[in-house]
Every structure is written in structure tokens, then in C-alpha cells.
Amino acid sequence: MATKSTSHRILLDNIMKTRVREEILNRNTNPRIACRREFRREATNQRVHFSLHDSKGGRVAWGTAVLIDYSPNGALLGHIMFEEGFWPDNDFSISFKITNGPYEGVYVYGQPLRFATSSANLALRFDGLYVKL
């Protein structure tokens, strides 16, 4: 997770100065988010079971949430309800399993990008995906 509040702005400014900007703009139809996202997000509404893990891999919290949207790089979870534990005070990772819908059985591991306790949302970047057969 970024420690400086300006690092995101610097990254956006650097992207806008490169040829990558044109590639990103060509992929996205919404110019407001074109410079921020490499891939378009797909809306969904699927129940997931999630776990938050500390830096040593131990599970510190878990519960249920709704997968609001996803892309090849990440996802947005909403309506987060903790069954045990709460947001950790230090660095953490997240894993979740989709429990219904067309992607039932998909497991995801990732790093949090941002979260809002007021709206119970968590955005994450994928580190790994797998399907249990």
C-alpha cells in the first residue's frame, strides 16, 4: 500500500505523459477513468466468503461480502460483514471464495488498494486466482 498521499497523483501524471496513455484511452470508453484503469470493470452481484491475513499469513478476520465488480487485475467487495475479527491495524492481505453464481468455486488472493469503513467497501489487486475442480 502506498504511504505517500501524492504517489497516486504522480503515477497518473507519469502515465499521461507516455504512449501508454493512448493505449489505455483506446481500451476504455469512459474518459474520466481511462487514465486510472487498464481494464474495464464488469459489474456483478455475487456472494463471497473472505478472510483477512496478517503479514505472516495468519487469518485475523473473516466474514461475507458481495463481489460488486471485477477486472483482470482486481475487484471491489462491498457490504462487508465480519463474522470474526475486524480491520487489522497493520499490513494485511485478503482472500475470498465466490460461493454462488457463474464463478462459484473461484478462489482469489490479493492486496488491498483502498477500503472505506463507512461504506464497508474494499478494493483489491489480484495476486492469484485459482479454481478448485
VEXVEX-929686 format. One record per residue (C-alpha): residue number from 1; residue in three letters; x, y, z. Coordinates in steps of 0.2 Angstrom, whole numbers. Example, Ala and Ser with C-alpha at 12.3 -4.5 7.8 and 13.67 -1.06 7.14 Angstrom:
! residues 2
<site><pos>1</pos><code>ALA</code><x>62</x><y>-22</y><z>39</z></site>
<site><pos>2</pos><code>SER</code><x>68</x><y>-5</y><z>36</z></site>
This chain:
! residues 133
<site><pos>1</pos><code>MET</code><x>0</x><y>0</y><z>0</z></site>
<site><pos>2</pos><code>ALA</code><x>6</x><y>17</y><z>-4</z></site>
<site><pos>3</pos><code>THR</code><x>12</x><y>28</y><z>10</z></site>
<site><pos>4</pos><code>LYS</code><x>13</x><y>45</y><z>2</z></site>
<site><pos>5</pos><code>SER</code><x>-4</x><y>53</y><z>-2</z></site>
<site><pos>6</pos><code>THR</code><x>4</x><y>60</y><z>-18</z></site>
<site><pos>7</pos><code>SER</code><x>10</x><y>44</y><z>-25</z></site>
<site><pos>8</pos><code>HIS</code><x>-6</x><y>40</y><z>-35</z></site>
<site><pos>9</pos><code>ARG</code><x>-6</x><y>58</y><z>-42</z></site>
<site><pos>10</pos><code>ILE</code><x>12</x><y>56</y><z>-48</z></site>
<site><pos>11</pos><code>LEU</code><x>8</x><y>39</y><z>-56</z></site>
<site><pos>12</pos><code>LEU</code><x>-7</x><y>47</y><z>-65</z></site>
<site><pos>13</pos><code>ASP</code><x>4</x><y>61</y><z>-71</z></site>
<site><pos>14</pos><code>ASN</code><x>18</x><y>50</y><z>-77</z></site>
<site><pos>15</pos><code>ILE</code><x>5</x><y>39</y><z>-87</z></site>
<site><pos>16</pos><code>MET</code><x>-2</x><y>54</y><z>-95</z></site>
<site><pos>17</pos><code>LYS</code><x>15</x><y>59</y><z>-102</z></site>
<site><pos>18</pos><code>THR</code><x>18</x><y>42</y><z>-110</z></site>
<site><pos>19</pos><code>ARG</code><x>12</x><y>32</y><z>-125</z></site>
<site><pos>20</pos><code>VAL</code><x>3</x><y>20</y><z>-114</z></site>
<site><pos>21</pos><code>ARG</code><x>-10</x><y>34</y><z>-111</z></site>
<site><pos>22</pos><code>GLU</code><x>-16</x><y>32</y><z>-129</z></site>
<site><pos>23</pos><code>GLU</code><x>-17</x><y>13</y><z>-127</z></site>
<site><pos>24</pos><code>ILE</code><x>-27</x><y>15</y><z>-111</z></site>
<site><pos>25</pos><code>LEU</code><x>-39</x><y>28</y><z>-119</z></site>
<site><pos>26</pos><code>ASN</code><x>-42</x><y>16</y><z>-134</z></site>
<site><pos>27</pos><code>ARG</code><x>-47</x><y>2</y><z>-122</z></site>
<site><pos>28</pos><code>ASN</code><x>-59</x><y>12</y><z>-111</z></site>
<site><pos>29</pos><code>THR</code><x>-74</x><y>22</y><z>-117</z></site>
<site><pos>30</pos><code>ASN</code><x>-76</x><y>32</y><z>-101</z></site>
<site><pos>31</pos><code>PRO</code><x>-63</x><y>46</y><z>-102</z></site>
<site><pos>32</pos><code>ARG</code><x>-65</x><y>50</y><z>-83</z></site>
<site><pos>33</pos><code>ILE</code><x>-57</x><y>33</y><z>-78</z></site>
<site><pos>34</pos><code>ALA</code><x>-47</x><y>29</y><z>-93</z></site>
<site><pos>35</pos><code>CYS</code><x>-31</x><y>36</y><z>-86</z></site>
<site><pos>36</pos><code>ARG</code><x>-34</x><y>26</y><z>-70</z></site>
<site><pos>37</pos><code>ARG</code><x>-39</x><y>9</y><z>-76</z></site>
<site><pos>38</pos><code>GLU</code><x>-30</x><y>-3</y><z>-88</z></site>
<site><pos>39</pos><code>PHE</code><x>-46</x><y>-14</y><z>-89</z></site>
<site><pos>40</pos><code>ARG</code><x>-64</x><y>-10</y><z>-89</z></site>
<site><pos>41</pos><code>ARG</code><x>-73</x><y>-17</y><z>-73</z></site>
<site><pos>42</pos><code>GLU</code><x>-88</x><y>-29</y><z>-75</z></site>
<site><pos>43</pos><code>ALA</code><x>-102</x><y>-27</y><z>-64</z></site>
<site><pos>44</pos><code>THR</code><x>-109</x><y>-42</y><z>-54</z></site>
<site><pos>45</pos><code>ASN</code><x>-118</x><y>-46</y><z>-38</z></site>
<site><pos>46</pos><code>GLN</code><x>-111</x><y>-62</y><z>-31</z></site>
<site><pos>47</pos><code>ARG</code><x>-109</x><y>-68</y><z>-13</z></site>
<site><pos>48</pos><code>VAL</code><x>-91</x><y>-72</y><z>-7</z></site>
<site><pos>49</pos><code>HIS</code><x>-83</x><y>-78</y><z>9</z></site>
<site><pos>50</pos><code>PHE</code><x>-67</x><y>-68</y><z>13</z></site>
<site><pos>51</pos><code>SER</code><x>-53</x><y>-69</y><z>25</z></site>
<site><pos>52</pos><code>LEU</code><x>-40</x><y>-55</y><z>30</z></site>
<site><pos>53</pos><code>HIS</code><x>-22</x><y>-62</y><z>33</z></site>
<site><pos>54</pos><code>ASP</code><x>-8</x><y>-53</y><z>43</z></site>
<site><pos>55</pos><code>SER</code><x>9</x><y>-52</y><z>36</z></site>
<site><pos>56</pos><code>LYS</code><x>14</x><y>-69</y><z>42</z></site>
<site><pos>57</pos><code>GLY</code><x>-1</x><y>-77</y><z>33</z></site>
<site><pos>58</pos><code>GLY</code><x>-12</x><y>-80</y><z>49</z></site>
<site><pos>59</pos><code>ARG</code><x>-30</x><y>-77</y><z>47</z></site>
<site><pos>60</pos><code>VAL</code><x>-35</x><y>-62</y><z>58</z></site>
<site><pos>61</pos><code>ALA</code><x>-53</x><y>-59</y><z>52</z></site>
<site><pos>62</pos><code>TRP</code><x>-67</x><y>-67</y><z>41</z></site>
<site><pos>63</pos><code>GLY</code><x>-84</x><y>-65</y><z>35</z></site>
<site><pos>64</pos><code>THR</code><x>-95</x><y>-62</y><z>20</z></site>
<site><pos>65</pos><code>ALA</code><x>-97</x><y>-49</y><z>7</z></site>
<site><pos>66</pos><code>VAL</code><x>-104</x><y>-46</y><z>-11</z></site>
<site><pos>67</pos><code>LEU</code><x>-92</x><y>-45</y><z>-26</z></site>
<site><pos>68</pos><code>ILE</code><x>-98</x><y>-29</y><z>-34</z></site>
<site><pos>69</pos><code>ASP</code><x>-87</x><y>-28</y><z>-49</z></site>
<site><pos>70</pos><code>TYR</code><x>-71</x><y>-36</y><z>-56</z></site>
<site><pos>71</pos><code>SER</code><x>-57</x><y>-34</y><z>-69</z></site>
<site><pos>72</pos><code>PRO</code><x>-42</x><y>-45</y><z>-74</z></site>
<site><pos>73</pos><code>ASN</code><x>-32</x><y>-35</y><z>-61</z></site>
<site><pos>74</pos><code>GLY</code><x>-43</x><y>-33</y><z>-46</z></site>
<site><pos>75</pos><code>ALA</code><x>-61</x><y>-32</y><z>-38</z></site>
<site><pos>76</pos><code>LEU</code><x>-72</x><y>-22</y><z>-27</z></site>
<site><pos>77</pos><code>LEU</code><x>-80</x><y>-30</y><z>-12</z></site>
<site><pos>78</pos><code>GLY</code><x>-95</x><y>-22</y><z>-4</z></site>
<site><pos>79</pos><code>HIS</code><x>-107</x><y>-25</y><z>10</z></site>
<site><pos>80</pos><code>ILE</code><x>-93</x><y>-32</y><z>21</z></site>
<site><pos>81</pos><code>MET</code><x>-100</x><y>-41</y><z>36</z></site>
<site><pos>82</pos><code>PHE</code><x>-87</x><y>-48</y><z>48</z></site>
<site><pos>83</pos><code>GLU</code><x>-91</x><y>-64</y><z>57</z></site>
<site><pos>84</pos><code>GLU</code><x>-75</x><y>-64</y><z>67</z></site>
<site><pos>85</pos><code>GLY</code><x>-62</x><y>-50</y><z>69</z></site>
<site><pos>86</pos><code>PHE</code><x>-61</x><y>-33</y><z>61</z></site>
<site><pos>87</pos><code>TRP</code><x>-50</x><y>-22</y><z>50</z></site>
<site><pos>88</pos><code>PRO</code><x>-31</x><y>-26</y><z>55</z></site>
<site><pos>89</pos><code>ASP</code><x>-21</x><y>-11</y><z>62</z></site>
<site><pos>90</pos><code>ASN</code><x>-6</x><y>-15</y><z>51</z></site>
<site><pos>91</pos><code>ASP</code><x>-2</x><y>-23</y><z>33</z></site>
<site><pos>92</pos><code>PHE</code><x>-14</x><y>-37</y><z>28</z></site>
<site><pos>93</pos><code>SER</code><x>-19</x><y>-47</y><z>13</z></site>
<site><pos>94</pos><code>ILE</code><x>-36</x><y>-54</y><z>8</z></site>
<site><pos>95</pos><code>SER</code><x>-43</x><y>-70</y><z>0</z></site>
<site><pos>96</pos><code>PHE</code><x>-60</x><y>-74</y><z>-5</z></site>
<site><pos>97</pos><code>LYS</code><x>-70</x><y>-88</y><z>-12</z></site>
<site><pos>98</pos><code>ILE</code><x>-85</x><y>-85</y><z>-23</z></site>
<site><pos>99</pos><code>THR</code><x>-100</x><y>-95</y><z>-16</z></site>
<site><pos>100</pos><code>ASN</code><x>-113</x><y>-93</y><z>-30</z></site>
<site><pos>101</pos><code>GLY</code><x>-117</x><y>-88</y><z>-47</z></site>
<site><pos>102</pos><code>PRO</code><x>-107</x><y>-92</y><z>-63</z></site>
<site><pos>103</pos><code>TYR</code><x>-90</x><y>-91</y><z>-55</z></site>
<site><pos>104</pos><code>GLU</code><x>-94</x><y>-102</y><z>-40</z></site>
<site><pos>105</pos><code>GLY</code><x>-78</x><y>-110</y><z>-33</z></site>
<site><pos>106</pos><code>VAL</code><x>-66</x><y>-97</y><z>-39</z></site>
<site><pos>107</pos><code>TYR</code><x>-53</x><y>-93</y><z>-25</z></site>
<site><pos>108</pos><code>VAL</code><x>-44</x><y>-76</y><z>-26</z></site>
<site><pos>109</pos><code>TYR</code><x>-29</x><y>-69</y><z>-16</z></site>
<site><pos>110</pos><code>GLY</code><x>-24</x><y>-51</y><z>-17</z></site>
<site><pos>111</pos><code>GLN</code><x>-18</x><y>-35</y><z>-9</z></site>
<site><pos>112</pos><code>PRO</code><x>-30</x><y>-21</y><z>-3</z></site>
<site><pos>113</pos><code>LEU</code><x>-29</x><y>-5</y><z>-13</z></site>
<site><pos>114</pos><code>ARG</code><x>-41</x><y>5</y><z>-3</z></site>
<site><pos>115</pos><code>PHE</code><x>-55</x><y>2</y><z>9</z></site>
<site><pos>116</pos><code>ALA</code><x>-69</x><y>13</y><z>17</z></site>
<site><pos>117</pos><code>THR</code><x>-76</x><y>8</y><z>33</z></site>
<site><pos>118</pos><code>SER</code><x>-91</x><y>20</y><z>31</z></site>
<site><pos>119</pos><code>SER</code><x>-97</x><y>11</y><z>16</z></site>
<site><pos>120</pos><code>ALA</code><x>-90</x><y>-6</y><z>20</z></site>
<site><pos>121</pos><code>ASN</code><x>-81</x><y>-7</y><z>3</z></site>
<site><pos>122</pos><code>LEU</code><x>-64</x><y>-15</y><z>-1</z></site>
<site><pos>123</pos><code>ALA</code><x>-54</x><y>-13</y><z>-17</z></site>
<site><pos>124</pos><code>LEU</code><x>-41</x><y>-26</y><z>-20</z></site>
<site><pos>125</pos><code>ARG</code><x>-27</x><y>-30</y><z>-33</z></site>
<site><pos>126</pos><code>PHE</code><x>-26</x><y>-49</y><z>-38</z></site>
<site><pos>127</pos><code>ASP</code><x>-10</x><y>-59</y><z>-33</z></site>
<site><pos>128</pos><code>GLY</code><x>-18</x><y>-75</y><z>-38</z></site>
<site><pos>129</pos><code>LEU</code><x>-33</x><y>-84</y><z>-45</z></site>
<site><pos>130</pos><code>TYR</code><x>-37</x><y>-102</y><z>-45</z></site>
<site><pos>131</pos><code>VAL</code><x>-52</x><y>-114</y><z>-47</z></site>
<site><pos>132</pos><code>LYS</code><x>-55</x><y>-129</y><z>-36</z></site>
<site><pos>133</pos><code>LEU</code><x>-61</x><y>-143</y><z>-48</z></site>
